[in-house]
Amino acid sequence: MRISIDGVGVVGGFGSGRADLETVLSNGQIILKEAVFETSPGTIKIPAYLANTDALDAFVNKKALRRIDHFSRMALLGACLALKDAGEPDIHPQRIGLAVASGYGATRTTFAFLDSTIRDGDAFASPTLFSNSVHNAAAGYISILLKLCGPSLTVSQFEMSVPSALISACRWLEDDRVDAVLLGAVDEYCDVLGYCHHRYFGQDPGGVMKPMDFHRHSSLPGEGAVFFLLSRESGNPSRYGLIQDVQMGTLGVKPVSFPDDATVIIGADGHLCDGINYETLIGTDHEIACYSSLYGSLPVGFAFDMAVASLSIKNNLRYATPNAKEYQGRLKVIREEKSAGASPLCCFKIGQYGEFGMATLISGQPPTDTYE
């Protein structure tokens, strides 16, 4: 069974909504914000991809948002944008599933709760911070405020969280447990992550990510949320294409293969540990693109790549890889925006321990494949 993508909602350092993402994809430029945090030697400032959730006021009453933290606000905004983009389909709440993926969870609230416990003791630690700190808080808020009554799942498998949640969402649809699934991914920046980034990687690389430079570190912290409204293939044209195949595995244990004419969107995000593997595995047989310099380095970057693939299908385009002119390797990088044709798009992510996830999106109607 192939799965239809009916709506896309995105929030990130580039803005909120697919129009903002389409804009930065076309011009390849994004203005980064500055993350500021205190350390014992003094104030540290680093460039970061920080998201704004002010647009959520158009969807949810401000009173209902009073106790909701930044992590859940991003997720809620992404979910609302995806439903709006899909035209607010008339589906019974019990027939809509919810699957949320996160690598870090609600980091700001988690560390704030730990601070509260240290400062006030176990008996007087903040109950509000505790309830918001758990990974499935975002799914809880989405279910309550959007009145969803179907199955709900939160997946935390670091960089493989999104493909893992996607496999579960596809199974729900295949087994007819639901008629639609709201699949989302969310991760947030916090000062602790910024401090760790500064200590591990030193000074920032001039405020520019160069993920196609596989021989040096250039990652910058990012945050945001991506949501998709998924349904079973109906036979009608799907605006954002169809998910044909989803795979997960470990390099050296499970072979990696791409459709012959596929364009591969790689999940390289400026970390040295996985970059070289992309050159080794993909070779020169496929065109490749990389867009992490538009959304930053975060565990759920795979979802942003899926959003880009969906927009590529919708607009019949292959967007140019930002800063592609600086890449001098052997991969066939898409250097200029061009018409797409009917070739598949493979979103491919390699994790730091050799694990990988891949989702293949198509716009046509080739023979049915199965999920692995």
RODO-2510 file (C-alpha; in nm, 4 decimals, decimal comma):
residues 372
     n   res          X          Y          Z
     1     m     0,0000     0,0000     0,0000
     2     r     0,1205     0,3475    -0,0877
     3     i     0,0448     0,6355     0,1472
     4     s    -0,0836     0,9732     0,0321
     5     i     0,0536     1,2985     0,1756
     6     d    -0,2483     1,5302     0,1981
     7     g    -0,1113     1,8224     0,4012
     8     v     0,2214     1,9643     0,5187
     9     g     0,2855     2,1960     0,8140
    10     v     0,6349     2,3265     0,8892
    11     v     0,7886     2,5538     1,1536
    12     g     1,1574     2,6397     1,1766
    13     g     1,4246     2,9030     1,1624
    14     f     1,3001     2,9939     0,8131
    15     g     0,9495     3,0847     0,9376
    16     s     0,6188     2,8981     0,9590
    17     g     0,4140     2,7437     0,6807
    18     r     0,5122     2,5813     0,3553
    19     a     0,5244     2,9184     0,1724
    20     d     0,8144     3,0293     0,3943
    21     l     0,9965     2,7023     0,3310
    22     e     0,9392     2,7330    -0,0442
    23     t     1,0869     3,0832    -0,0347
    24     v     1,4166     2,9779     0,1257
    25     l     1,4349     2,6718    -0,0999
    26     s     1,4159     2,8973    -0,4046
    27     n     1,6682     3,1569    -0,2898
    28     g     1,8904     2,9277    -0,0810
    29     q     1,9337     3,1936     0,1868
    30     i     1,8274     3,2206     0,5507
    31     i     1,9025     3,4818     0,8166
    32     l     2,0039     3,3105     1,1395
    33     k     1,9163     3,4296     1,4858
    34     e     2,1564     3,4469     1,7791
    35     a     2,1381     3,2185     2,0801
    36     v     2,2804     3,3761     2,3957
    37     f     2,3640     3,1905     2,7172
    38     e     2,5759     3,2485     3,0257
    39     t     2,8787     3,0454     3,1282
    40     s     3,1288     3,0909     3,4096
    41     p     3,3836     3,2579     3,1770
    42     g     3,1159     3,4924     3,0443
    43     t     2,8370     3,5335     2,7879
    44     i     2,8461     3,3095     2,4811
    45     k     2,6685     3,3893     2,1541
    46     i     2,6231     3,1365     1,8754
    47     p     2,4168     3,1459     1,5538
    48     a     2,1160     2,9134     1,5612
    49     y     1,8006     2,8265     1,3683
    50     l     1,5348     2,9389     1,6169
    51     a     1,1606     2,9081     1,5545
    52     n     0,8816     3,1538     1,6326
    53     t     0,5354     3,0262     1,7268
    54     d     0,3377     3,3543     1,7247
    55     a     0,1306     3,2206     1,4329
    56     l    -0,0277     2,9698     1,6742
    57     d    -0,2558     3,2466     1,8070
    58     a    -0,4566     3,2209     1,4844
    59     f    -0,5460     2,8581     1,5611
    60     v    -0,5742     2,8221     1,9398
    61     n    -0,7195     3,0509     2,2064
    62     k    -0,4439     3,2203     2,4077
    63     k    -0,5963     3,1011     2,7354
    64     a    -0,5541     2,7411     2,6251
    65     l    -0,1859     2,8075     2,5545
    66     r    -0,1076     2,9538     2,8947
    67     r     0,0694     2,6474     3,0383
    68     i     0,2033     2,5062     2,7127
    69     d     0,5799     2,5262     2,6638
    70     h     0,7769     2,6103     2,3505
    71     f     0,8289     2,2450     2,2515
    72     s     0,4581     2,1656     2,2494
    73     r     0,3713     2,5014     2,0885
    74     m     0,5935     2,4204     1,7916
    75     a     0,4332     2,0783     1,7592
    76     l     0,0820     2,2183     1,7920
    77     l     0,1509     2,4871     1,5304
    78     g     0,2916     2,2293     1,2879
    79     a    -0,0154     2,0077     1,3372
    80     c    -0,2572     2,2985     1,2841
    81     l    -0,0738     2,4089     0,9693
    82     a    -0,0829     2,0539     0,8266
    83     l    -0,4587     2,0204     0,8864
    84     k    -0,5226     2,3636     0,7366
    85     d    -0,3070     2,2787     0,4358
    86     a    -0,5085     1,9602     0,3855
    87     g    -0,8325     2,1601     0,3811
    88     e    -0,9554     2,0536     0,7274
    89     p    -1,0779     1,7100     0,6068
    90     d    -1,4032     1,5798     0,7508
    91     i    -1,2753     1,2706     0,9304
    92     h    -1,4188     1,1355     1,2556
    93     p    -1,1802     1,2133     1,5462
    94     q    -1,1652     0,8452     1,6411
    95     r    -1,0345     0,7641     1,2932
    96     i    -0,7359     1,0001     1,3076
    97     g    -0,4131     0,8656     1,4550
    98     l    -0,1307     1,0768     1,5936
    99     a     0,2378     0,9825     1,5769
   100     v     0,4980     1,2281     1,7082
   101     a     0,8746     1,1806     1,6725
   102     s     1,1393     1,3600     1,8787
   103     g     1,5082     1,3074     1,9363
   104     y     1,5638     1,5264     2,2411
   105     g     1,2119     1,5862     2,3706
   106     a     1,1210     1,9003     2,5634
   107     t     1,4774     1,9953     2,6583
   108     r     1,4056     2,3452     2,7912
   109     t     1,1328     2,2224     3,0222
   110     t     1,3237     1,9096     3,1246
   111     f     1,6238     2,1107     3,2428
   112     a     1,3978     2,3728     3,4008
   113     f     1,2301     2,0930     3,5989
   114     l     1,5698     1,9610     3,7095
   115     d     1,6638     2,3129     3,8222
   116     s     1,3367     2,3324     4,0139
   117     t     1,4068     1,9992     4,1838
   118     i     1,7590     2,1070     4,2830
   119     r     1,6436     2,4478     4,4034
   120     d     1,3167     2,3563     4,5791
   121     g     1,3604     1,9866     4,6603
   122     d     1,1518     1,6879     4,5522
   123     a     0,8471     1,7939     4,7518
   124     f     0,8220     2,1409     4,5964
   125     a     0,9435     2,0891     4,2409
   126     s     0,7138     2,2445     3,9805
   127     p     0,4325     2,0065     3,8762
   128     t     0,3696     2,2133     3,5607
   129     l     0,7310     2,1765     3,4501
   130     f     0,7182     1,8047     3,5249
   131     s     0,4038     1,7444     3,3172
   132     n     0,5484     1,9375     3,0239
   133     s     0,8898     1,7716     3,0426
   134     v     0,7817     1,4226     2,9317
   135     h     0,8351     1,3367     2,5656
   136     n     0,4668     1,2661     2,4961
   137     a     0,3434     1,6010     2,6315
   138     a     0,3243     1,7420     2,2775
   139     a     0,1054     1,4536     2,1600
   140     g    -0,1176     1,5028     2,4639
   141     y    -0,1725     1,8720     2,3929
   142     i    -0,2397     1,8081     2,0244
   143     s    -0,4931     1,5356     2,1054
   144     i    -0,6747     1,7522     2,3609
   145     l    -0,6825     2,0817     2,1719
   146     l    -0,7581     1,9293     1,8300
   147     k    -0,9962     1,6725     1,9826
   148     l    -0,8267     1,3700     1,8278
   149     c    -0,9432     1,0379     1,9717
   150     g    -0,7509     0,7842     1,7647
   151     p    -0,4348     0,5951     1,8639
   152     s    -0,1443     0,8110     1,9777
   153     l     0,2258     0,7300     1,9786
   154     t     0,5431     0,9193     2,0671
   155     v     0,8700     0,7814     1,9288
   156     s     1,2146     0,8775     2,0565
   157     q     1,4918     0,7028     1,8640
   158     f     1,7188     1,0036     1,8152
   159     e     1,8023     1,0467     1,4440
   160     m     1,5864     0,7474     1,3477
   161     s     1,2779     0,8766     1,5316
   162     v     1,1025     0,9991     1,2165
   163     p     1,1377     0,6886     0,9960
   164     s     1,0406     0,4730     1,2944
   165     a     0,7252     0,6781     1,3593
   166     l     0,6503     0,6798     0,9853
   167     i     0,6577     0,2986     0,9727
   168     s     0,4070     0,2838     1,2602
   169     a     0,1810     0,5392     1,0910
   170     c     0,1851     0,3373     0,7694
   171     r     0,0974     0,0189     0,9596
   172     w    -0,2035     0,1875     1,1200
   173     l    -0,3314     0,2852     0,7763
   174     e    -0,2564    -0,0551     0,6246
   175     d    -0,4400    -0,2329     0,9073
   176     d    -0,7389     0,0039     0,8743
   177     r    -0,7061     0,1159     1,2359
   178     v    -0,7502     0,4752     1,1189
   179     d    -0,8452     0,6692     0,8058
   180     a    -0,5721     0,9305     0,8488
   181     v    -0,2608     0,9856     1,0556
   182     l    -0,1172     1,3152     1,1724
   183     l     0,2544     1,2354     1,1634
   184     g     0,4831     1,4917     1,3206
   185     a     0,8391     1,5562     1,4305
   186     v     0,9608     1,8185     1,6756
   187     d     1,2854     1,9126     1,8496
   188     e     1,3847     2,2313     2,0275
   189     y     1,6968     2,4266     2,1121
   190     c     1,7889     2,5032     2,4723
   191     d     2,0842     2,6720     2,6420
   192     v     2,2224     2,3381     2,7645
   193     l     2,2415     2,2139     2,4046
   194     g     2,3999     2,5425     2,3019
   195     y     2,6594     2,5103     2,5783
   196     c     2,7369     2,1496     2,4792
   197     h     2,7680     2,2526     2,1149
   198     h     3,0108     2,5284     2,2120
   199     r     3,2222     2,3017     2,4342
   200     y     3,2325     2,0063     2,1937
   201     f     3,2800     2,1924     1,8671
   202     g     3,4424     2,5212     1,9666
   203     q     3,3803     2,8452     1,7855
   204     d     3,1079     2,8646     1,5234
   205     p     3,2134     2,8227     1,1562
   206     g     3,1336     3,1824     1,0583
   207     g     2,7604     3,1332     1,1004
   208     v     2,7255     2,9194     0,7863
   209     m     2,6534     2,5471     0,7653
   210     k     2,8376     2,3645     0,4882
   211     p     2,7039     2,0096     0,5173
   212     m     2,8499     1,9099     0,1796
   213     d     3,1991     1,9679     0,3160
   214     f     3,2329     1,6199     0,4612
   215     h     3,5813     1,6819     0,5983
   216     r     3,5088     1,9503     0,8557
   217     h     3,2503     2,0200     1,1222
   218     s     3,0020     2,2971     1,0417
   219     s     2,6773     2,2056     1,2210
   220     l     2,4676     2,4751     1,3881
   221     p     2,1849     2,4077     1,6369
   222     g     1,8346     2,4040     1,4959
   223     e     1,4772     2,3594     1,6149
   224     g     1,1341     2,3260     1,4621
   225     a     0,8430     2,0997     1,3817
   226     v     0,7150     1,9239     1,0694
   227     f     0,3747     1,7571     1,0414
   228     f     0,2087     1,5601     0,7635
   229     l    -0,1507     1,4467     0,7233
   230     l    -0,1314     1,0968     0,5761
   231     s    -0,4050     0,8750     0,4320
   232     r    -0,4388     0,5627     0,2220
   233     e    -0,3922     0,6052    -0,1504
   234     s    -0,7355     0,6782    -0,2998
   235     g    -0,6580     0,6644    -0,6697
   236     n    -0,6922     1,0405    -0,7014
   237     p    -0,3846     1,2574    -0,7642
   238     s    -0,2018     1,3440    -0,4432
   239     r    -0,0793     1,7030    -0,4281
   240     y     0,2338     1,6142    -0,2320
   241     g     0,2889     1,2708    -0,3787
   242     l     0,2864     0,9227    -0,2310
   243     i     0,5125     0,7461     0,0159
   244     q     0,6107     0,4335    -0,1732
   245     d     0,8579     0,2765     0,0643
   246     v     1,0067     0,3192     0,4120
   247     q     1,3208     0,1396     0,5282
   248     m     1,5375     0,1246     0,8370
   249     g     1,8512    -0,0767     0,8986
   250     t     2,2197    -0,0819     0,9867
   251     l     2,4987    -0,0271     0,7387
   252     g     2,6868    -0,3486     0,6736
   253     v     2,3932    -0,5568     0,7956
   254     k     2,1184    -0,4507     0,5565
   255     p     2,2050    -0,3445     0,2011
   256     v     2,1102     0,0049     0,0865
   257     s     1,9660     0,0442    -0,2636
   258     f     1,7887     0,3300    -0,4390
   259     p     1,5525     0,3238    -0,7387
   260     d     1,7512     0,3548    -1,0607
   261     d     1,6397     0,7080    -1,1483
   262     a     1,5955     0,8427    -0,7930
   263     t     1,7138     1,1775    -0,6650
   264     v     1,8544     1,1312    -0,3129
   265     i     1,8097     1,3989    -0,0447
   266     i     2,0838     1,3270     0,2060
   267     g     2,0565     1,4110     0,5758
   268     a     2,4142     1,5365     0,6181
   269     d     2,4034     1,8214     0,8710
   270     g     2,7613     1,9294     0,9281
   271     h     2,8758     1,6471     1,1570
   272     l     3,1914     1,4623     1,0595
   273     c     3,0819     1,1211     1,1850
   274     d     2,8435     1,0381     0,8981
   275     g     2,9355     1,2605     0,6032
   276     i     3,1846     1,0344     0,4276
   277     n     2,9368     0,7447     0,4278
   278     y     2,7094     0,9338     0,1885
   279     e     2,9822     0,9571    -0,0765
   280     t     3,0668     0,5899    -0,0330
   281     l     2,7110     0,4575    -0,0521
   282     i     2,5529     0,6798    -0,3175
   283     g     2,8381     0,7182    -0,5603
   284     t     2,7785     0,8836    -0,8970
   285     d     2,4684     0,6908    -1,0055
   286     h     2,2181     0,9351    -0,8576
   287     e     2,1665     1,3081    -0,8346
   288     i     2,1762     1,4251    -0,4743
   289     a     2,0698     1,7315    -0,2790
   290     c     2,1127     1,8499     0,0798
   291     y     1,9011     2,1172     0,2497
   292     s     2,0033     2,1049     0,6179
   293     s     2,1669     2,4486     0,5901
   294     l     1,8121     2,5879     0,5648
   295     y     1,6807     2,4304     0,8871
   296     g     1,9857     2,3459     1,0997
   297     s     2,1204     2,0392     1,2731
   298     l     1,8620     1,8558     1,4835
   299     p     1,7670     1,4888     1,5316
   300     v     1,4392     1,5146     1,3362
   301     g     1,5974     1,6747     1,0293
   302     f     1,4705     1,3752     0,8291
   303     a     1,1180     1,5215     0,8544
   304     f     1,2321     1,8526     0,7023
   305     d     1,3841     1,6590     0,4129
   306     m     1,0508     1,4815     0,3643
   307     a     0,8785     1,8201     0,3597
   308     v     1,1213     1,9403     0,0921
   309     a     1,0586     1,6242    -0,1106
   310     s     0,6808     1,6803    -0,0816
   311     l     0,7141     2,0403    -0,2027
   312     s     0,9407     1,9253    -0,4863
   313     i     0,6655     1,6922    -0,6040
   314     k     0,3963     1,9568    -0,5617
   315     n     0,5914     2,2166    -0,7603
   316     n     0,7510     1,9705    -1,0058
   317     l     1,0950     2,1041    -0,9153
   318     r     1,4305     1,9869    -0,7911
   319     y     1,5586     2,2661    -0,5680
   320     a     1,9259     2,3567    -0,5813
   321     t     2,1481     2,2545    -0,2924
   322     p     2,2519     2,5710    -0,1016
   323     n     2,6246     2,6486    -0,1390
   324     a     2,6535     2,3650    -0,3911
   325     k     2,9135     2,5564    -0,5913
   326     e     3,1616     2,5033    -0,3095
   327     y     3,1340     2,1233    -0,3279
   328     q     3,4243     1,9687    -0,5190
   329     g     3,3580     1,5994    -0,4540
   330     r     3,2424     1,3269    -0,6895
   331     l     2,8707     1,3262    -0,6044
   332     k     2,6285     1,4596    -0,8680
   333     v     2,4942     1,7541    -0,6658
   334     i     2,1939     1,9504    -0,7919
   335     r     2,3466     2,2944    -0,8346
   336     e     2,0592     2,4782    -1,0042
   337     e     1,6823     2,4637    -0,9669
   338     k     1,5243     2,2614    -1,2470
   339     s     1,2111     2,0767    -1,3547
   340     a     1,1658     1,7446    -1,1843
   341     g     1,0057     1,4932    -1,4156
   342     a     0,8635     1,1765    -1,2625
   343     s     1,1712     1,0381    -1,0906
   344     p     1,1362     0,9266    -0,7247
   345     l     1,2799     1,1207    -0,4328
   346     c     1,4615     0,9291    -0,1573
   347     c     1,5145     1,0964     0,1806
   348     f     1,8179     0,9203     0,3260
   349     k     1,9678     0,9673     0,6722
   350     i     2,2708     0,7942     0,8235
   351     g     2,2982     0,8014     1,2028
   352     q     2,6129     0,8336     1,4098
   353     y     2,6297     0,4592     1,4836
   354     g     2,5755     0,3382     1,1276
   355     e     2,1987     0,3105     1,1439
   356     f     2,0031     0,4469     0,8485
   357     g     1,6501     0,5462     0,7544
   358     m     1,5043     0,6048     0,4099
   359     a     1,1666     0,7113     0,2713
   360     t     1,0894     0,7049    -0,1013
   361     l     0,8329     0,9525    -0,2340
   362     i     0,6823     0,9371    -0,5831
   363     s     0,4414     1,1472    -0,7849
   364     g     0,3253     0,8840    -1,0358
   365     q     0,1507     0,5498    -1,0059
   366     p     0,4174     0,2764    -1,0416
   367     p     0,3591    -0,0817    -0,9180
   368     t     0,2822    -0,1170    -0,5510
   369     d     0,5738    -0,1785    -0,3144
   370     t     0,5603    -0,2920     0,0449
   371     y     0,7117    -0,1501     0,3622
   372     e     1,0136    -0,3227     0,5055
***
